[in-house]
Amino acid sequence: RGKDSVKHFHIEHTGTSFKFGFNEFSSLKELVMHFANQPLIGSETGTLIVLKHPYPREVEEPSIYESVRVHTAMQTGRTESDLVPNAPSLGTKEGYLIKQGKIVKNWKTRWFTLHRNELKYFKDQTATEPIRALDLTECSAVQFDYSQERVNCFCLVFPLRTYYLCAKTGIEADEWIKILRWKLSQIRKQLEQHNTTL
């Protein structure tokens, strides 16, 4: 779990050991000790993450897994008792996307964060104030877009504007579309539940 997002990585059980990232652990206890020591990992999106906070196991969110590209420990000597889950289900994502401007149709790289029902974009990853926050309860569709002279593009359709975004890779674009569509389905589900209780 990062500051504003949750990332998923595969752990493989071979029958005799556990594989995570570039490491192999002979027991579950050894694997848990590794997580207690806050491993630093990086994925194909290029973002480095220190795994500090455990995340609840039973949460409703899409299964989007990333591949580990960098892997090391930030601490030593910690144990499984140091691991305490403290986060609700976020269903989040963050990363750089290229966004088309509204009036001048140029393309600029922006840092995007998806948290609850908001998709915010910032000038870069270090900016604290967003340029804009998009309320996903107003979004009617998320889909691949082939109308631009770019690859890996998708669009978000709002009543007053359609936002055109491009990712570095097709896999990354697919992940964004998958989680945004999941968010829209959750919003619709909540709305239906609310309407049936009235």
C-alpha positions in Angstrom: 0.0 0.0 0.0 1.4 3.4 -1.0 0.4 6.9 0.1 -2.5 7.1 -2.2 -2.7 3.7 -3.9 -2.5 0.0 -3.5 -0.3 -2.2 -5.8 -0.7 -5.9 -6.3 2.3 -8.3 -6.9 2.2 -12.1 -7.3 3.6 -14.4 -4.6 4.2 -17.9 -6.0 4.2 -21.0 -3.9 6.3 -23.7 -5.5 5.3 -26.5 -3.1 8.6 -26.2 -1.2 9.2 -22.5 -1.2 7.7 -19.1 -1.8 8.8 -16.7 -4.6 8.3 -13.0 -4.4 10.1 -10.6 -6.7 13.7 -11.7 -7.1 13.8 -13.6 -3.8 12.9 -17.1 -2.8 11.9 -18.0 0.8 12.0 -21.5 2.3 9.1 -20.9 4.6 6.0 -18.7 5.1 7.6 -17.3 8.3 10.7 -16.2 6.3 8.5 -14.5 3.7 6.5 -12.7 6.4 9.8 -11.6 8.0 10.8 -10.2 4.6 7.6 -8.1 4.5 8.1 -6.9 8.1 11.5 -5.4 7.0 9.7 -3.1 4.4 11.0 -4.3 1.0 11.6 -1.7 -1.6 10.2 -2.8 -5.0 9.7 -1.2 -8.4 7.3 -2.3 -11.2 7.2 -1.8 -14.9 5.5 1.5 -14.4 8.8 2.8 -12.9 7.4 3.8 -9.5 9.5 2.6 -6.5 7.4 1.5 -3.5 8.4 0.7 0.1 6.0 -1.9 1.4 5.2 -0.4 4.9 1.6 -1.0 5.5 -0.1 -4.4 5.4 -3.4 -4.4 3.5 -6.5 -6.4 4.4 -6.9 -9.6 2.5 -10.7 -9.6 2.1 -11.4 -6.5 0.0 -13.5 -5.9 -3.1 -11.3 -4.5 -5.8 -10.0 -5.5 -9.3 -7.1 -8.0 -9.5 -4.4 -6.0 -11.4 -1.0 -7.4 -10.7 2.4 -5.8 -11.6 5.8 -7.4 -12.2 8.6 -6.7 -9.8 11.6 -4.9 -11.5 13.5 -3.7 -8.4 13.6 -5.5 -5.0 15.5 -4.8 -1.8 14.8 -4.5 2.0 14.6 -1.1 3.7 14.9 -2.4 7.3 16.2 -5.4 9.2 15.3 -7.1 12.4 11.6 -6.7 12.2 9.1 -9.5 12.8 5.6 -10.5 11.8 4.2 -8.8 14.9 5.3 -5.5 13.3 2.8 -6.1 10.5 -0.6 -4.7 11.3 -3.2 -4.0 8.6 -4.5 -0.5 8.8 -6.2 0.4 5.5 -9.7 0.0 4.1 -10.3 -1.1 0.5 -9.1 1.7 -1.7 -9.3 0.3 -5.3 -6.7 2.8 -6.3 -4.0 3.5 -8.9 -1.5 6.1 -9.7 1.0 6.9 -12.4 2.0 9.1 -15.3 -0.3 9.4 -18.2 -0.2 11.8 -21.2 -3.3 14.0 -21.4 -4.6 16.0 -24.3 -5.4 19.7 -23.6 -8.9 21.0 -23.7 -8.5 24.1 -26.0 -5.0 23.7 -27.4 -5.0 20.0 -28.4 -1.3 19.4 -27.3 -0.3 16.5 -25.1 1.3 16.9 -21.7 2.5 14.3 -19.2 0.7 14.5 -15.9 0.7 12.5 -12.7 -2.7 10.8 -12.1 -4.1 9.4 -8.8 -7.3 7.4 -8.5 -8.7 7.4 -5.0 -12.3 6.6 -4.1 -14.5 8.3 -6.7 -12.0 10.9 -7.8 -9.4 10.9 -10.6 -7.0 13.7 -9.9 -4.1 14.9 -12.1 -1.1 16.9 -11.1 1.7 18.7 -12.9 4.1 16.0 -11.7 4.5 13.4 -8.9 5.8 16.0 -6.4 3.0 18.5 -6.8 0.6 18.7 -3.8 -2.3 20.5 -5.4 -4.1 18.9 -8.3 -4.7 20.7 -11.6 -8.1 19.1 -11.6 -10.2 16.5 -9.8 -12.6 14.5 -11.9 -15.7 13.2 -10.1 -16.2 9.7 -11.5 -19.9 9.7 -10.4 -20.4 12.0 -13.4 -18.4 9.8 -15.8 -20.6 7.8 -18.2 -17.9 5.6 -20.0 -14.3 4.6 -20.1 -13.0 3.0 -23.4 -10.0 2.5 -25.6 -9.7 5.3 -28.1 -8.3 4.8 -31.6 -9.1 8.3 -33.0 -5.9 9.9 -31.8 -2.6 9.7 -33.7 -1.1 8.0 -30.7 -1.1 4.4 -29.3 -2.3 3.1 -25.9 -5.0 5.8 -25.6 -8.3 5.7 -23.8 -11.0 8.2 -23.0 -13.3 9.1 -20.1 -16.6 10.5 -21.2 -18.2 13.2 -19.0 -21.3 15.3 -19.8 -19.3 18.5 -20.7 -16.0 17.0 -21.9 -14.3 13.8 -23.0 -10.8 13.4 -21.6 -8.2 11.7 -23.8 -5.3 9.9 -22.1 -2.4 7.8 -23.2 -0.3 5.4 -21.3 3.3 4.3 -22.0 2.3 0.7 -22.8 -0.8 -1.2 -23.8 -0.7 -3.2 -20.6 -0.7 0.0 -18.5 -3.6 1.5 -20.6 -5.5 -1.8 -20.1 -4.9 -1.6 -16.3 -6.2 2.0 -16.1 -9.3 1.1 -18.2 -9.9 -2.0 -16.1 -9.8 -0.2 -12.7 -11.7 2.8 -14.0 -14.5 0.6 -15.4 -14.5 -1.3 -12.1 -14.9 2.1 -10.2 -17.9 3.0 -12.5 -19.5 -0.4 -11.9 -19.1 0.1 -8.1 -20.6 3.6 -8.3 -23.6 2.2 -10.2 -24.0 -0.6 -7.7 -24.0 1.8 -4.8 -26.5 4.0 -6.6 -28.8 1.0 -7.2 -28.5 -0.1 -3.6 -29.3 3.4 -2.4 -32.3 3.7 -4.7 -33.7 0.3 -3.6 -33.6 1.3 0.1 -35.6 4.5 -0.5 
